[in-house]
């Protein structure tokens, strides 16, 4: 027969027992619900922020590659040889050359500064999802020497153009003439419009054929770089090391973390600040446990005195009240865990129900690119949150338990 320590039995008994002071029971309940609310809020909010981070990252990387390789001059010679060297390497799923430059698009009295991307349509699908983002036209409409151009949806609206309209591209690379250096100007026909769901691309990106870009921007036979798409975007460090031993020339490699570092750092900082703010809910509930346990110790002084007189040690008295406080805290953590997981895993059902109930949408599709609330549950976050809540609960029980162990039996029983 297993012998259960009496400290554990008394801790459970004090938790279940109906106290003479109903206010203590109310404070205990509010402490438990406070911890449950804090854990639920933390799990739900962090899951939503993880979902937004993944959604934005997918949209950004859907229009660009995971890695870009170029030479010291920000140009790359003989990209075909490099393509053959890297395309069969582990973790590399695709590669494509491109030219990235800045220019101005004009039509009438409207002028917009844009990023110009020169691509090879037959290769671009290996590294980006532009083809699937096309609203009108196709990436295959870009043919060499046809001077066709594909615009972002907002850029087309800003210029007031549609399929078949002519726009003028002004390149910063000048041409020398008898009157001095004049900018290079070329007329393009709008053959397609895409909508990526990212303002940066939809309002400021134009795509042309790489051969047309070479002529307009005076690239000769070179390109800006070779873009790579990996099977796992978090393998960029490993792929960089592997490619260094394969290529036979000095190259510079930039990955998506370097190209968009400020954006993702801002998201991580916001996530940490939200974690700190919501942790305060759990800390307030933990302070409630302190006040609850102090009142319980005062209420149970005669019981403590009896236990001490029959041989209970101060450490045993401490354990009794630590167990009692931990039971309150653990019930709160378990309820919060159930609530947080239920919300995080069903946010795609709960949010539409609330929107239908209240009669409005949190993210109207005509204003926001992300019209639904994404959620991604990360189990390491769940483990960290529950561990933190348990630790705060444990710390909250130490002072009242120590106070209980110092109760003087003679003083406690004097007026009994």
C-alpha positions, 0 to 999 in steps of 0.5 A: 500500500502506497503511503501518501505524505500527510502534507499532501493530504492536508494541502488537498483537504484545505483546498476542498474544505469550506472555510468559515470566511467566504471572502477567502474563498472568493479571493482564491477563486478570483486568483485561479480565474486570473491565472486562467485568463492570463494563460488563455490570453497569452497563448491566444495572442502569441498564436495570432501574432505567429500567424500574422508573422507567417502570413506576412513572411509567406507573402513577402517571400512569394514575390522574391527568393530566399537567397540572392547571389551576386558579385562585388559590383552588384552584378553577376557575369556568366549566370548560366555557369553559376546556375548549373553549379548550384541548381543540383545542390541539396536544399536548392529547389530553384534558381533564376536570374534577375535585374533589379533597378530603380526607375520612373514610370510616367503617363501624361502628367503622372509620375511614379518612382518604381522598382524595376525587375527584369526576369526570365519568365521560363525561370522566374516560376522556380523562385517566385509565385508571381504567375499565381498573383496575376489578375490580368495577363500572364508572365509569359506575355513578357517577350524579348524586344516586345517591351511589355511591362507588368505592373502592381495593382495599386501602381496601375491605379495610381497611373490610371492605366490598364491592359494595352496602355503605353507607359514611359520608363525613365532609367537613371543611367544616362546616354551621352549626347551632343547636349550632354548626358540625358536620361534613357527613355523607353515606351512600354506596353502594359501587358499584365497586372498582379496583386500580391497583397503587399503594399510594397510590391503592389504600389512600387514594383514593375516587371519586364523581360530581362533582355529589355532590362539589359538594354534599358539599364545598360547591363550588357551580358550581366545580370543583378544576381541569381536568386535561389529558392530553398526547400526550407527557408530556415536552411539559408545558413547551411546552404551558404556554407555548402555553396561556398565549397562548390562555386569557383569564384568570389560571390556575395550571398544575401538571404531573406533575413538580411533583406527584410531584417528591420521588418521581422525584427519589428514583429519580434519586438512587438511579440515580446512586448505583448508577452511582457504586457500580458504576463502582468495579468498572471503576476496580478493573479499571483499577488492575489494568491499571496493575499489569499494564502496569508489570510488562510494562514491567519485562519488556520493558526490553531490547526498549525499549532495542533500540528506543531504540538504533535510533531510536525516540523516547520518544513512540513507546515511550509509544504502544506501551504505550498501545496495548497497554493500550487493547487489553486495555481495549477487549476488556473493554469490547466483552465487557461491551457484548455481555453488558450488551445481552444481559442488558438486552434479554432480562431478561424471559426470563432472570429467569423462567428463574432463578426456575424454576431456583431454585424461588422468585420474586424479586417474588411477586405477592401481596406486590409490585405489580410482579411481573416485572423490567422493563427499558428500554435507554437508548442514551445510558446505554450510550454514557456507560458505554462512554465512561467505561470507555474513558477509565478504561482510557486513564488507566490506561495513561499512567503505565506508558507514561511509565515505559517512555519513560524507560528508559535503554538503557545500563542496560537492556542492561548485564546482557543 
